[in-house]
Amino acid sequence: MNFIIKNSFIVSKKIKQIIKRNLLKSPVINYFGDNHPKNVLISYITKPFRKGIDITHTSSAEVLEIAKIFRSLGYNVDAADYDYDGFIDYSKYSVVFGFGEPLINSFYSNLQNRLVRIYYGTGMHISVQNNNSLKRIGEVYNKKGVWLLDSGRIVEKAWAPQTNIVDAMILLGNEEVSETYKRFFNKDIFLIPPSYYNLYDYKEIIEVKNFTKAKRNFLWFGSSGLIHKGLDLILEVFKNLPNLQLHVCGPIDDEPGFKTAYHNELYDTSNIHTHGFVKIDSPLFERLLKECAFVVYPSCSEGGGVSILNAIGNGGLIPILSKEASIDIDDFGISIENISSEAVQNAIEKALMLPVEEIKTRSSKAGEKINTINSIDNYRNLLKTNLNRILRSHEM
């Protein structure tokens, strides 16, 4: 009897979890409660519509800005998660904006009415991203003898129609990102610099920073996909540079295979300090902004490198980046010529040769550029301008 009761409880709990998960995955309908003549479906993420902004990623702030812009353009706003595969009545929509299943399924809806489809790209083209990521994973396999696919950023679904037959594209990042799409798409592509969370005054951080000490302190600040984002290369370089300090901030515990393969570098190397995942509103993040002069990031594929923008924009850290990080570093940053440990070391050596006053000048330039170009205000203004252009050109 107890066995039956216990199993009934487990089944009931699982059913409740499924119902809750399905409810959370269901689309958000008419978020603002408007009564406009037109409707838009945003195929991206819905959590911010239900729970508000989460500062662990700028996507939550940006999707709400997207919704507000469409509202200002006269649309009732619905939203669905990019992986939602349930029924959607596309006949009510004038526009589908975003990526993923809801956008793809709109092509199979056999609509008679004109539907404008706008792809929103938050990274490089999937084929390029996957190829670059798998190449990096192969390089680590050749060194460590273990396949660490969880430390890549591999997108299993290509969703090919969204990068070939949509009406227009809006991409986050710079021309490096745009070029990965142009080989497959010959219609309008609009670029927008991604936003970041501006929580600190970079000028105040620079003012109190001891640059004589800071020039020997480097930060790696990234999210999941540790190999994809070049942490393995950074560790290999800094374990042989004992006079420099490296601070590692990222979700190390979420990738146990990588943690095991690079345990010695992460935890048994005196000049490498592994902090794990660090929130940008934490005292530790603020301290690292004050202690470090450089942020180093040899990623193999990004859509504007938001984690790096947080370090540059909030603390004026000088970026040492691969071109695939897709951030324009102008005359203040240092380029990593290719994604290899040798190229990373060469870039570090260039950084060490900079006089203290030049480091301070570059820090100010970096902070100013990101605060201007990557502000949420600039994101909002450019997105609205570009959406207006696309929608006007497709008016019936």
Buried (B, 14 or more C-beta within 10 A) or exposed (E): EEEEEEEEEEEEEEEEEEEEEEEEBEBBEEBEEEEBEBBBBBBBBBBBBEEEBEEEBBBBBBBBBBBBBBBEBEBBBBBBBBEBEEEBEBEEBBBBBBBBBBBBBBBEBEEEEEBBBBBBBBBBBBBBBBBBBBEBBEBBBEEBEEEBEBBBBBEEEEBEBBBEEBBBBBBBBBEBBBEBBEEEBEEBBBBBBBBBBBBBBBEEBBEEBEBEEBBBBBBBBBBBBBBBBBBBBBBBBBBEBEEBBBBBBBBBEBBEBBBEBBEEBBEEBEBBBBBEBBEBEEEBBBEBBBBBBBBBBBBBBBBBBBBBBBBBBBBBBBBBBBBBBBBBBEEBBBBBEEBBBEBBBBBBEEBEEBEBEEBBBBBBBBBBBBBEBBBBEBBBEBBBEBBEEBBEEBEE
